[in-house]
């Protein structure tokens, strides 16, 4: 076997394959299908300071080569996570990473501070695509100033590995990535979902209750791949790539583009074992091409 281990800041991954937040529950839901310890880490569903009911139904719609979702960060809040979820998943022998969301900087900081005290949670992924209620609903992550503000505040309160998840709904994602890096991020992950919509022509109605939602799946991969390549060349911190990864080949392409690790999302709904298959497939790719370590192909795209 080739060496598959990589580092994201001080976070050590046994291999570069993670599961994306919102597509893998808390990990335990997939335990009957696969050995959870065989993947590099599990990023659990979005967690907020307070309980959120999410958006009204319908909030998911299938689209050509993808899907739209407008779930709305439904979760029972960080205190419920600490008291009820964490005890059940804390001993899984892989990295458990919590995706943190909020509507104000104070929300982010308090939630991160609470998770900071959990011994077996070595990292958080900061979702800065959430609407900033003090700026009229504009997402923190669509401006360098907004991204820098929330990352800096969380960095001051959170002592472990801080991954910042970037929105693709911007004009220059490298500017946002550099702002996150300057504010103290240990890594950036990208891309979050693209804003899209679907219409039921017969009913002349939107297919989502919120009209628009987040597009994911293979349709977004070329955009995600381009953004990962751009950001990997613009920052010095590790980049985690995601967006439309459905196969081993997709994952390898993101590594070649400069990603140190990858997250698998929508594909989990189609094949609950896709993440472990991807780990095995990366090893096979490295062996076939004569590489001793996955680190040899990170950013190895020849242009």
N, C-alpha and C positions, 0 to 999 in steps of 0.2 A: 504493500500500500504506500501511496505517496503521503507526505505530511500535509494534513488538511487544516491544522490549527492556524488561527489568525488572532490578532489583537485589535480591539477597538479602544484606544486609550489604554487604561489599566484593565479593561474587561477582556478576559481570555476566553476565546471560543474554541471548542474542540474541532469545529469545522465552520465554514462560512455561511451555513444555511440557517436562516431564522424564519419564523412564521410571522406574517404581518398582522398588526392589531386589527381587531374587528372581524377577522376571518377564521380564527382558531379558538374562539371563546377564551377560556382560562387554561386551555391545554388538556384538562382532564376529560373533556368531551371527546377527545380523539384517542384516548388511552386504549380503547378496545380495538382500534384499527392499526396502531403502530407503537413501536417502542419510543417513547418520548425522549429517552436519554440519548438517542442516536443523532439528534439534531443539535445545532449550535446554540439555539435558544428559542424561547417562546415569548413573543410580545403580546401581552394580554390585552383584552378589549379596553377601549378608552375609559379612563376613570376621572371623575370630576369631584369637586369638593362636596357637593350636595347631590342627592338623588335626582336623576333626570328621567322623565317618562318617555322621552323621545318624541318624534313627530307622529302625527296621525297616519293611519293606513289609508291608501297604499303607499309604501315607502321603498319598494324595490321594483325594478322593471328590467326585463331582458332587452338587450339591444344587439344589433349585428356585431359579432365578435367581442361582446362585452356585456356589462350590466351597469345599471344606475342604482344607487342607493341613497336614501335620505333618512336613515334610521335615526339620526339626531343624537348620537352619543347616549343612548339609553343605558343606564347603569344605576346601581343603588348607592353610589357615593363611596368616597374613600374610606370612611369609617366602617361601612359594611364590608368592604374589601378586606380591611385589616382584621376584623373580628371573625369573619365567616369564610372568606375565600382563601386568604393567605395561609391559614393553618392547614388547609387541604393540599396546597400546591408547593409549599415551601421546601419540601424534601425531594422534589423531583430533581434528578441528577442532570440538570442542564441549567442554563441561565434563564431565570424568569425576570422579564423586563416589563415594567408597567408604563403604558401609554398615558400621559397626563394631559388633560385638557382643561380649559377654563374660559370664562368670559371677561375676567379682569386680571391684571397682573397679580393682585392680591390672592385671587383664587389659585392661580398657578403656584405661587410661592407657598401658600399654606398646604396645598395638596402634596407638593414635592417635599416639604419639611416633614410631613407625616410619614411618607414612604421612606424617607431617608433613615428612619429609625428601624426599618425592617431588615434584620440581619441578612436574610437570604434573598434579598432583592438587590442585585449589584449595579443596576442601572435603571434610568428612566428614559423614555422617548417622549420628548416634548412636542405635542401637536400644536403648532402655531398657526394652523389654518382655521382656528375657531374665531367667531366674530367677537371683536372688541366692543363691548356695549358702550364704552365711553367715547368711541369714535364712530358712532352711528351704525354699528354692525359690520364695519370693515374688518377683515381678518388681520390679526397681528402680522402674519407672515407675508403680506403683500407689499410691505415697505421695509426698507433696511432699518429705518428708525424704529418702527414697531417691533420688528424681530429682535433688534439689539436690546430694546428696553426690557422685553419679557425674559430673554435669555440671561441678561446681566442680573436681573432680580432673582431669578431661580438659581443661577450659579452661586450667588452669595448665600443661599439657604441650603443648597444641596451639595454634599461632599463626594458623591460617587460619580460613576460615569454618566455624563449628560449627552444624550443623543437628541438632536433637534430635527424634527420632521418638516420638510419644506413643501410649500404649496407650489404647484406648477402654474397656477393662475396669475402669473406675473410677466412683466416684459423682459426682465433680466434676472434669471435665477442665481447667477454667479454673484450678483451684488448682495442678494439676501444671504447667500451662503457665507460670504466674507463677513457680513455683519454678525452672523451667529458665531463664527469663529472668533472674531475680535471680542465678542461679549463673553467668551469663555466656554463655548461648546467643545466637547471632546470629539464629536463626530456629527455629521449631518446624514439624514436618510431622505431619499427622494426617489420617486415623487409620490405625493399624496394624490388623491383622485382629481381628475379634471372636471370642471363644471360643465354639465350637459343637461339635456332634457329630451323627453320623448312624448309624442302626442298620439292619442287614439283618434284617428281621422274619422271613424264612423260616429263616435260620440262627440267629436269636436272638443275633447277634454284632455288636459295633461294626464299622463299615466302615473305621475307622482302627486301626492297631496300638496307637496311644497313647490310644485311646478318644475323646479330644477333640482339636480342631485349630482352626486359624485360618480363619474364614469371610471370604471376599472375593467381589467381583463385584457386580452391580447391586442385589442384595438389601440391601447395607449402605449404599447411597448416601444415603438419607434421614437416617440416623443420622450419617454422616460430614459431611453438609452442615450439619446442626444444630450439631455440635461445632465445625466450622470457623467458623461464624457467631459462636458463643459466644466462642471463643478470640480471634478477630480483634478483638473488642470489649474483651477483657480484658488484652491485652498490646500493647506498642508495637513489638515486633520483627515482621518479616514472617512471615506464615503460609503454609505450602505445603499445599494441600489434596489429599487422595486418598481413595479409597474408592468403588468402583463407577462410576468414570468410563468410560463406554463410547462416548461420542459427543461431538461439538463442543458440543452443547447442554448436556450434563452439565458439561463443562469451564467453559463460560461461567457456569453457575449457581454454581460454586465461586468464580469470580472475583468475581461480584456479591456473594457472601456475605462476601467479605473476603480471600480468598486472593490472594497476590501471584503465585503460580505453582501449577501442578498437577502431579501425578504420575499417569501411566497405568500400571495394573498388569495385572489379569486380562485385560483386553481385548486385550493383546498376544498371548495364546494363541489368540485367535479370529481376529484380523487383525493380522499383523506390521507392517502399514503404518499402523496407527491413529494413531500419534503424529504423523506428518507430515501426515496428513489433518486432524488436530485443529489443527495450526498454521495450515494454509490456511483452515480453517473459522472460526477466531477472527478472522483477517484479514477474511474475508468478512462476518462479523457486525459488526465495527467499521465497515466501509465502508457496509453497508446502513443502519446506525443513525447515520451521520454523525460517528463518533468519529475523532479524529486519532491517538490513542494508546490502547493497552490499559490504561494507567494510569488512564484516565478512568472505567473501569468497575469497578475494584477497590474493593470495598466500597460499590458504588453502589446496593445493594438499598434500595428505598423501603419503609419499614415505618411 
